Amino acid sequence: MGIVNVTPDSFSDGGAFLDPERAISHGLRMAAEGADLLDIGGESTRPGACPVSGEEELRRVLPVIQGLVAAGGPILSIDTRHTEVAAAALRAGVSIVNDVQANRTDPRLWELVRDTGAGYVCMHMQGEPAGMQDGPHYQQVTREILAFFHERIERLGRLGVDPAQVVMDPGIGFGKTVQHNLELLRDLGDFTRLPHPILLGVSRKSFLGRVTGAATCDRLAAGLACTVWAARLGVRIFRTHEVLPTVQALQILSAIESGGAPA
């Protein structure tokens, strides 16, 4: 899953693809490098980010979605917290809603997913983006997020969402300390035993820098280490800024595990 941030303030590439034509070209380049999915986002959810209106979010993302659809790009996902944004994106040709704040009480977004048959990424976040890193706290982080997922699976099922639509994302970096993130990575095997695919997003995140000392732009190797580790534990979807290196790392892992290079 390649990341296309159509924002001025995302943590690593804010402003780089705010122009729709640049964002479309960036997405098509990721597709050529091997991205199966593109995740389009118009609101930064980095720690401390300020929320934007649904109207502004749509002003940013709709031209990009329309351009990628017209160009015959890959499957598209909308990275949003807002039902009205998800609805407009689905009408424009998006297939998946990446719900970065699945700790919601309002069921409207879930009803939209049910009624449209869209894919749904259920991501865990403790708190809101503006304050999620202000002292995140868990008694046992893996157990609590697994409980969160089980509760969401039950609620989605009661609303009539087909289990085949649902993917789970433990939300690395979203209301978690460095230690919480490392524990979740260590315990990914517990998550891959759930009856849903697991999505992992670690690309360029701050905990990688806290462990290695690397600047945001120099965290590729650390992210690839997490990717290979996660793939061996059964994670199947990887959200990344760097598609080609990620594809190549997974190709080599697959070749090693299968005992030979692809024909």
N, C-alpha and C positions, 0 to 999 in steps of 0.2 A: 504494500500500500504506500504509494508515493504521496508526500505531503505537498500541498499547494496552498500556501498561506497568502491570502489576498488581504493583508493587513498592514498597517504602518508600524505595529508595535509588538509583533511576535518576537520571542526571546532570541532567536538566532538569525532570522532572515526578514525581520520586519521592514516593510517598505520595498524589498527587493522585487516583489511581484505584485505590487499594488496596481500597476498598469495592466488592464485586462489582456492586451496582446502579449505582454511578457509572460503573464501567468499561463496563458494558453500554450505558448511555445514551450515553456518550462514543463507543463504537463505532458505535452506530446513527446518531448525529449525523454521524460521519465518512462513513458509507455514504450518508446523505442529501446530503452535500456532494460526492459523486462518487467515493468510494473503491471500487475494484473488489475489493480484498483488505483484510483486517485482520490484522495481525501481533500475536499475543497473547504476552506474555512475563512470566514469573514470577521471573526471576533477572536482576538487573542485571549487565551486562557492561561497565560503565564502567571506565575505568582505576582500578585499586586496589580494585575491588569484591571483597567476600568471597563465596565460593561458598555456596550453600544446598543442602540435601538435596533429592533428588527428591521426597520426601514433601511437604516444605514448598512446593516449586514447584507441585506438583499441587494442593495445598490452595488456593493462590492462583488458579490459572488455570481449573480445571475448572468452578466455578460461572459464570465469565464465558463460557467456551465454550458451556456448556449453555444459558445465557440468550440468547446471540446466535443459536445454532442454533434455539431455540424461537421467537425473534422473526423468523425468516426473514432473518437478516442476510446479508452477502455472503460470498464465499469466505474461509475462515479459514486462517491459518498459525500454527504454534506455533514461537516463537523459543526454542530450547533447545539445550543441549549433550548432553542425557541421553536415552538410548534408552528408558528406562522412562517418561519424561515424554512423549516423542513417541508411544509406543505407546498410552498412555492417552488422549492428545489426539486421535489418529486415531480411536480407538473412539468418542469423544464427538462426532465430526463435523468435525474439522479435515481439510483436504485437502492441506496443504503442510507440510513440515518445513523450517524455516529454521535450518540447522546453522551456528551462528556459530563453530564450532571444527572445521571440516572437515579440519584437519591431524591427524586421528585415525589411530591404527593399528588399533584394534578395529573390525572390520567389521560389528558387530551392527546399528548404526543404518542402514547402507547395505542390509543384508539386509532390515530392516524396510521400508525404502522400496521395495525390489524386490518384496517379497511383497505389499505393500498397493497398489502402483501410485501412491503419493502423489507429489505434486510435491516437488522437493528443491532447496533453495537451498544451493549449495556456496560458503561464504564463506571468504576468506583472513584468517587472524589469525596474526601472529608472536608466539608465546609464549602465556601465560595472561593473563586479564584483570587479575589482581592485579599483574602485573609487566610487562605488555606495552609500557608506555611508558617503561620504564627502559632507555633507550639502544637503541632499535630500529636495526638496521643492515642495509643491503643494499649490494651492489656496484652493481647496476643494478635498481632496484625493479620497473620494468615487466617487464623480461625475466624476473626471478625469479618474479614472480607468474603470468605467462603459463606458465612452465614448471611451476609448481605446478598450474595448471588442467589443462594437458595430461596431467600424471601422474594427476590425480584422474579425468579423463575416461576414461583407459585403465583404471584400477582399477575404476571403477564399471561400465564395460563388461564387464570380466572377470567381475564378480559377477552380471551379468545385468540391471542397471538400464537401462531403456529410455532412450536419449538424449533422447527427447521429455519426460521427467520433469524434466530438469536445467536449472537456472538458475545462472549464475555471479555472484558478488558480490566485487569486489576488496577489500572490507573497509576502506573509508576510515576512518581513525582507530583502527584496530585493529592496534597494533604498527607505527605509522608516525609519522614526524615531519611537521611542517608541509610541509617540502619534498617528502617522499615523497608526501604527499596531493596536492600541486599537480602533481607529475610524473604521477601516475596519472590525474588529471583531464585533463591535457593530452594524454595518450596513450590516452584511452578508445577512440579509433578502432581501436587495435590489439586491444582486447578485443572490440569489436562485430563483428570479423571471425571470431571463434570460432563454431562451429556450435551455439551455445546463446544464449538471451537473457541480457542483462546487467541485473542489479539494482544500483541505486546508492542508498546511504544517506548523506546528508550533513547531514540536518536538525539544526540547532542545534549542530553539533559544534565542538569547541574550536578547531580550526584556523581556522575562520571568524572566531572572536574574535581569534585571534592575528594574522590579516591585517588585520582592520578595526577592532579595538579594541572591538567590540560585546559587550555582556553576553549571556549565554545566551538571555534572553528577547527580544533585539533582533537576532537573526541571520536573520530571515526573508528579507530582501532578498538577503543574501549567499548563502543556500541556493537561492533562486530563480535567481540568476545561474548557479550550478553546474548546476541542473536544466535550464535552457534550453540551456546549452552542451552538456550531456550528451545531451539529446534530439537535437540537431543532429548529433551524432556516432553516433547509432543506439541509445542506451540506451532501453529501453522500459518498465522498471519502476522506480518511484521510491518509496522508503520515507520517509515524512515524518510529522512531528507536525502539520503545517498542510495539511490536504487541500484546502480550497477555494481558497486562493491558488495552490497548485501546479496544480490542475486548470485554473484560469483562465489561468495563464501558459502552460500547454501548449496550451490552446485558441487563444490568440492566436498562438502560434508556428505551429500548424497552419493557421490562417486565412491568415497571411502566406505560408507556403510553398505553400498551395494556390491562393492568389490570390483568396480570397473567404470570407466568413463562412458557416457552415453554414446550411442552409435551415431 
